[in-house]
Amino acid sequence: MEKQAKPRLVWFDANRVCAAVGVVLIHCTTDFSGGVFPDATAQERAVPVFLRSVAEFSGSEMFFFFSLFLMAMRIDRRSPPYGEAMREQARRLLVPFAFWTVFYAFFRLLKADVAGYAPQIWAQLADPGAWLGFFLLGKSQYHMHFLPTLFLLFLFYPVMRLALRFPILGIALFATLGAMHHIQDYIWSLGLDPAFRDYLVRATKVMGYVGYGLAAFALYGLWRDGIPRGESRLIRKGALYFAAMAYVATLPFFGAALFTGSWGVRENWSFYGHFLMPLMMFALFLGAQYQDWSPRWSWLAQFTFGVYLVHPLVIDLFDALVLGAGLAPHMAPWVVVASRFAVVLPGALLLAVGLSRVGALAWTIGLGPAPWEARRKQVQRG
């Protein structure tokens, strides 16, 4: 009997789309300063805080998991030399990162001018140390940390390959997160210069997130070897339970935000509930791999990286419009969140689709070669 080929990973694409929606919702659930509506009552904050808690079922850490799973697939199928693999990742990640770093460094002035903090942004732009943070830590905008962190994670892929051979190492994620949390608490207690402290925290974050790579490589190995339909159903049921438990563990964090009007620090099991959620959600979709997924998920998935990169742009445009029109004081917190999300999600998708169709710009969202690469290929053909 002929062996059935693995179908396209539509379940994986669906997971990517849901994660992109989650990230957009997370960044839409704050007030115009990134807070949790501190001047509102607890009752008025209930909807934003609840939506934030739901959105974090698929947060930015999930994008690390996706990327590391794909890296496992790439390495397993091609086995490129280490230098070649890292040059490819530098081209895919760091070149778009440089473009968006410069873009957001200046684009922030649009909202800052309306909100009254433009002098602080101009001061950052004149500070070489701030630019160093933009390019090394991704601090030009709140979501840009993903790209340099992911590149540094890829440096450790030889370690992650251990989990292809020994999938049990996937559970090392618990230990790496615990060690990361422990050392970061100590670093914060030292009273270091904030600029120096940020680099230490990021270094420990990379070391801790290697655990995501071990878990992703382990799950890829299990998927590659084949998970029967019945066992997939068991994985789905187990992942649903563990995701529910992880969510319950985060409730003290969100309860504190609800009643105090500020985002606190994730401690104890609130920390583990948040940072283990990507593993649970990925396993949930993996367990549903045999479901009848619509191909539309795959079409949408190609734009998820673009949506991730451009959605803060649309958020700033929305916020600047609302603040400039003087509407903010008259909007309840739930109205701010709902209206922002209703504008930003489709707006970011449309912008990503638009960029993908402009040959000179598609590379900025990972959907085409950079112009100089295209010219070099033409020269080589000629």
C-alpha positions as CSV (number, residue, x, y, z in Angstrom):
1,M,0.0,0.0,0.0
2,E,1.4,3.4,-1.0
3,K,2.4,5.6,2.0
4,Q,0.2,8.7,2.2
5,A,2.1,12.0,1.9
6,K,1.8,14.5,4.7
7,P,-0.7,17.2,3.8
8,R,0.2,20.8,4.0
9,L,0.5,22.1,7.5
10,V,-2.8,24.0,7.4
11,W,-3.2,23.4,11.1
12,F,0.1,25.2,11.5
13,D,-1.1,28.1,9.3
14,A,-4.3,28.4,11.3
15,N,-2.2,28.6,14.5
16,R,-0.1,31.4,13.0
17,V,-3.2,33.4,12.0
18,C,-4.7,33.0,15.5
19,A,-1.4,34.1,17.1
20,A,-1.3,37.2,14.9
21,V,-4.9,38.1,15.9
22,G,-3.8,37.6,19.6
23,V,-0.8,39.9,19.3
24,V,-2.9,42.6,17.7
25,L,-5.5,42.3,20.4
26,I,-2.9,42.4,23.1
27,H,-1.6,45.7,21.8
28,C,-5.2,47.1,21.4
29,T,-6.2,46.5,25.0
30,T,-4.3,49.4,26.6
31,D,-5.1,53.1,26.9
32,F,-3.3,55.7,24.8
33,S,-0.2,55.5,26.9
34,G,0.1,51.7,27.0
35,G,-1.4,51.4,30.5
36,V,-4.5,49.6,31.8
37,F,-6.8,52.7,32.0
38,P,-5.6,53.8,35.5
39,D,-8.2,56.6,35.8
40,A,-11.1,54.2,35.2
41,T,-13.0,52.2,37.7
42,A,-12.4,48.4,38.0
43,Q,-15.8,47.8,36.4
44,E,-14.8,50.0,33.4
45,R,-11.5,48.1,33.1
46,A,-13.2,44.7,33.1
47,V,-13.6,44.3,29.4
48,P,-10.0,45.5,28.4
49,V,-8.4,43.3,31.1
50,F,-10.6,40.2,30.1
51,L,-9.8,40.7,26.4
52,R,-6.1,41.0,27.3
53,S,-6.2,37.7,29.2
54,V,-7.9,35.9,26.3
55,A,-5.5,37.5,23.8
56,E,-2.5,36.1,25.7
57,F,-3.6,32.5,24.7
58,S,-1.5,33.3,21.6
59,G,1.0,36.1,22.4
60,S,4.3,37.1,20.9
61,E,6.1,34.1,22.4
62,M,4.1,31.9,20.1
63,F,5.9,33.5,17.1
64,F,9.2,32.3,18.5
65,F,7.7,28.8,18.7
66,F,6.5,28.9,15.0
67,S,9.9,30.2,13.8
68,L,11.8,27.5,15.8
69,F,9.5,24.8,14.5
70,L,10.1,25.9,10.9
71,M,13.8,26.1,11.7
72,A,13.7,22.5,12.8
73,M,12.0,21.5,9.6
74,R,14.6,23.4,7.5
75,I,17.6,21.9,9.3
76,D,16.2,18.4,9.3
77,R,15.5,18.5,5.5
78,R,18.6,20.3,4.3
79,S,21.2,20.0,7.0
80,P,23.0,23.2,5.9
81,P,26.4,24.1,7.4
82,Y,26.1,26.3,10.5
83,G,27.5,29.4,8.8
84,E,25.2,29.1,5.8
85,A,22.2,28.6,8.0
86,M,23.0,31.7,10.0
87,R,23.7,33.8,7.0
88,E,20.3,32.8,5.6
89,Q,18.6,33.8,8.9
90,A,20.5,37.1,9.0
91,R,19.2,37.9,5.5
92,R,15.6,36.9,6.4
93,L,15.5,38.6,9.8
94,L,18.0,41.3,10.2
95,V,17.6,43.1,6.9
96,P,13.9,43.7,7.3
97,F,14.6,44.5,11.0
98,A,17.0,47.3,10.0
99,F,14.4,48.8,7.7
100,W,11.6,48.8,10.3
101,T,13.9,50.0,13.0
102,V,14.7,53.2,11.2
103,F,11.1,53.5,10.1
104,Y,9.6,53.2,13.6
105,A,12.3,55.4,15.2
106,F,10.9,58.3,13.2
107,F,7.3,57.2,12.7
108,R,6.7,57.4,16.5
109,L,6.8,61.2,16.1
110,L,3.4,61.2,14.5
111,K,1.6,60.1,17.7
112,A,4.1,61.8,20.0
113,D,3.4,65.1,18.4
114,V,-0.3,64.8,19.0
115,A,0.1,63.3,22.5
116,G,2.7,65.9,23.6
117,Y,5.8,63.8,24.1
118,A,7.6,64.6,20.9
119,P,10.6,66.3,22.7
120,Q,11.4,63.0,24.4
121,I,11.4,61.2,21.1
122,W,13.6,63.8,19.5
123,A,16.0,63.4,22.4
124,Q,16.2,59.7,21.8
125,L,16.9,60.2,18.1
126,A,19.8,62.4,19.0
127,D,21.2,59.9,21.5
128,P,23.7,57.3,20.1
129,G,23.0,55.0,23.0
130,A,19.3,55.0,22.1
131,W,20.1,54.0,18.6
132,L,22.3,51.2,19.9
133,G,19.3,50.0,21.8
134,F,17.1,50.3,18.7
135,F,19.4,48.0,16.7
136,L,20.6,45.6,19.4
137,L,17.5,45.3,21.5
138,G,14.7,46.3,19.1
139,K,13.6,49.2,21.2
140,S,12.5,51.5,18.4
141,Q,9.0,50.1,18.9
142,Y,7.5,47.8,21.5
143,H,7.2,44.8,19.1
144,M,10.6,45.0,17.4
145,H,12.4,43.0,20.1
146,F,11.2,39.8,18.4
147,L,13.6,39.9,15.4
148,P,17.0,40.4,17.1
149,T,15.9,38.0,19.8
150,L,14.9,35.3,17.3
151,F,18.2,35.7,15.4
152,L,20.1,35.2,18.7
153,L,18.0,32.1,19.4
154,F,18.8,30.6,16.1
155,L,22.5,30.7,17.1
156,F,21.7,27.9,19.5
157,Y,20.0,25.6,17.0
158,P,22.8,22.9,17.3
159,V,21.7,22.6,21.0
160,M,18.0,22.4,20.0
161,R,18.8,19.6,17.5
162,L,19.3,17.3,20.6
163,A,15.5,17.3,21.0
164,L,15.1,15.8,17.5
165,R,17.0,12.7,18.8
166,F,15.7,12.9,22.4
167,P,12.2,14.5,22.4
168,I,12.1,14.2,26.2
169,L,14.4,17.3,26.2
170,G,11.3,19.3,25.2
171,I,10.3,19.4,28.9
172,A,13.5,21.3,29.6
173,L,11.4,24.4,28.8
174,F,10.2,24.4,32.4
175,A,13.7,24.5,33.7
176,T,15.0,27.2,31.3
177,L,12.1,29.4,32.0
178,G,12.6,28.9,35.8
179,A,16.3,29.7,35.6
180,M,15.5,32.8,33.4
181,H,13.0,34.1,35.9
182,H,15.3,33.5,38.9
183,I,18.3,35.3,37.4
184,Q,16.2,38.2,36.0
185,D,14.7,38.8,39.5
186,Y,18.2,39.0,40.8
187,I,19.3,41.4,38.0
188,W,16.4,43.7,38.7
189,S,17.3,43.8,42.4
190,L,20.8,45.1,41.8
191,G,19.8,48.7,41.0
192,L,21.9,48.7,37.8
193,D,21.9,51.5,35.2
194,P,18.8,50.8,33.2
195,A,20.6,50.8,29.9
196,F,23.1,48.2,31.0
197,R,20.4,46.2,32.9
198,D,18.4,45.9,29.7
199,Y,21.2,44.1,27.9
200,L,21.7,41.7,30.8
201,V,17.9,40.9,30.9
202,R,17.9,40.3,27.1
203,A,20.9,38.0,27.3
204,T,19.2,35.9,30.0
205,K,15.9,36.0,28.0
206,V,17.7,34.5,25.0
207,M,19.2,31.8,27.2
208,G,15.8,31.0,28.7
209,Y,14.0,31.0,25.4
210,V,16.3,28.3,24.1
211,G,13.9,26.1,25.9
212,Y,11.2,27.0,23.4
213,G,13.6,25.8,20.7
214,L,14.0,22.4,22.5
215,A,10.2,22.1,22.8
216,A,9.7,23.1,19.2
217,F,12.3,20.7,17.8
218,A,10.9,17.9,20.0
219,L,7.4,18.5,18.7
220,Y,8.7,18.7,15.1
221,G,10.4,15.4,15.5
222,L,7.2,13.7,16.8
223,W,5.2,15.2,14.0
224,R,7.8,14.2,11.4
225,D,7.7,10.6,12.6
226,G,3.9,10.6,12.4
227,I,1.3,10.9,15.1
228,P,-1.7,8.6,14.5
229,R,-5.2,10.2,14.4
230,G,-6.3,8.7,17.7
231,E,-3.2,9.9,19.5
232,S,-3.7,13.3,18.0
233,R,-7.1,13.5,19.6
234,L,-5.6,12.6,22.9
235,I,-3.0,15.4,22.5
236,R,-5.7,17.9,21.6
237,K,-7.7,17.0,24.7
238,G,-4.7,17.1,27.0
239,A,-3.5,20.4,25.5
240,L,-6.9,21.9,26.1
241,Y,-6.8,20.9,29.7
242,F,-3.3,22.2,30.2
243,A,-4.1,25.5,28.4
244,A,-7.1,26.0,30.7
245,M,-4.8,25.4,33.7
246,A,-2.2,27.8,32.4
247,Y,-5.0,30.4,31.9
248,V,-6.2,29.9,35.5
249,A,-2.7,30.4,36.7
250,T,-2.5,33.8,35.1
251,L,-5.7,35.1,36.7
252,P,-4.0,36.6,39.8
253,F,-1.9,38.8,37.5
254,F,-5.0,40.0,35.6
255,G,-7.0,40.4,38.8
256,A,-4.3,42.7,40.2
257,A,-4.4,44.7,37.0
258,L,-8.2,44.9,37.2
259,F,-8.3,46.3,40.7
260,T,-5.1,48.4,40.7
261,G,-5.1,49.9,37.2
262,S,-1.5,48.9,36.5
263,W,0.3,46.0,34.9
264,G,2.2,44.3,37.6
265,V,5.1,41.8,37.5
266,R,4.3,38.2,36.6
267,E,5.3,36.1,39.6
268,N,5.2,32.5,40.6
269,W,2.6,30.5,38.6
270,S,1.3,33.6,36.9
271,F,4.7,33.6,35.2
272,Y,4.7,30.0,34.3
273,G,1.1,30.1,33.1
274,H,1.9,32.9,30.7
275,F,5.2,31.6,29.3
276,L,4.1,27.9,29.0
277,M,0.9,28.9,27.1
278,P,2.6,28.8,23.7
279,L,3.5,25.1,24.2
280,M,0.0,24.3,25.2
281,M,-1.6,26.2,22.3
282,F,0.8,24.7,19.8
283,A,0.1,21.2,21.0
284,L,-3.6,22.0,20.8
285,F,-3.4,22.8,17.1
286,L,-1.0,19.9,16.5
287,G,-3.6,17.6,18.0
288,A,-6.1,19.0,15.5
289,Q,-3.9,18.3,12.5
290,Y,-6.4,15.9,11.0
291,Q,-9.3,18.3,11.1
292,D,-10.8,19.6,7.9
293,W,-9.0,23.0,7.8
294,S,-9.9,25.5,5.1
295,P,-7.1,26.5,2.7
296,R,-8.0,30.1,3.4
297,W,-5.9,29.7,6.6
298,S,-2.8,29.2,4.5
299,W,-3.6,32.2,2.4
300,L,-4.0,34.4,5.5
301,A,-0.9,32.9,7.1
302,Q,1.5,34.3,4.5
303,F,0.7,37.7,5.8
304,T,1.0,37.1,9.5
305,F,4.7,38.2,9.7
306,G,3.6,41.4,7.9
307,V,0.7,42.0,10.2
308,Y,3.0,41.6,13.2
309,L,5.4,44.2,11.8
310,V,2.9,46.8,10.7
311,H,0.1,46.7,13.2
312,P,1.8,49.2,15.6
313,L,1.8,51.6,12.7
314,V,-2.0,51.3,12.3
315,I,-2.4,51.6,16.1
316,D,-0.5,54.9,16.1
317,L,-2.5,56.2,13.3
318,F,-5.7,55.3,15.1
319,D,-4.5,56.8,18.4
320,A,-3.3,60.0,16.7
321,L,-6.6,60.4,15.0
322,V,-8.7,59.9,18.2
323,L,-6.4,62.1,20.3
324,G,-6.2,64.8,17.7
325,A,-10.0,64.9,17.3
326,G,-10.4,65.2,21.1
327,L,-12.5,62.0,21.3
328,A,-10.4,60.2,23.9
329,P,-12.0,61.7,27.1
330,H,-15.4,60.8,25.8
331,M,-14.6,57.1,25.1
332,A,-15.2,54.4,27.6
333,P,-12.3,51.9,27.9
334,W,-14.2,49.1,26.2
335,V,-15.0,51.5,23.3
336,V,-11.4,52.4,22.9
337,V,-10.3,48.7,22.8
338,A,-13.2,47.5,20.6
339,S,-12.9,50.4,18.1
340,R,-9.1,50.2,17.9
341,F,-9.2,46.4,17.3
342,A,-11.9,46.7,14.7
343,V,-9.7,49.2,12.8
344,V,-6.3,47.8,13.4
345,L,-6.7,44.1,12.5
346,P,-8.2,44.6,9.1
347,G,-6.0,47.7,8.5
348,A,-2.8,45.8,9.3
349,L,-3.9,42.9,7.0
350,L,-4.7,45.2,4.1
351,L,-1.4,47.0,4.6
352,A,0.5,43.7,4.6
353,V,-1.3,42.5,1.5
354,G,-0.6,45.9,-0.2
355,L,3.1,45.7,0.6
356,S,3.3,42.1,-0.7
357,R,2.0,43.3,-4.1
358,V,4.7,46.1,-4.4
359,G,7.8,44.3,-5.7
360,A,10.1,46.9,-4.2
361,L,8.6,46.6,-0.7
362,A,7.5,43.0,-0.4
363,W,10.8,42.0,1.1
364,T,10.1,44.3,4.1
365,I,7.5,41.7,5.3
366,G,9.4,38.6,4.3
367,L,7.5,38.0,1.0
368,G,10.1,38.7,-1.6
369,P,13.7,39.3,-2.3
370,A,15.3,42.7,-1.6
371,P,15.8,44.8,-4.7
372,W,19.6,44.4,-4.6
373,E,19.2,40.6,-4.4
374,A,16.9,40.6,-7.4
375,R,19.4,42.7,-9.4
376,R,22.2,40.4,-8.4
377,K,20.3,37.3,-9.6
378,Q,19.5,39.1,-12.9
379,V,23.2,39.8,-13.3
380,Q,24.1,36.2,-12.6
381,R,21.6,35.0,-15.2
382,G,22.9,37.5,-17.7
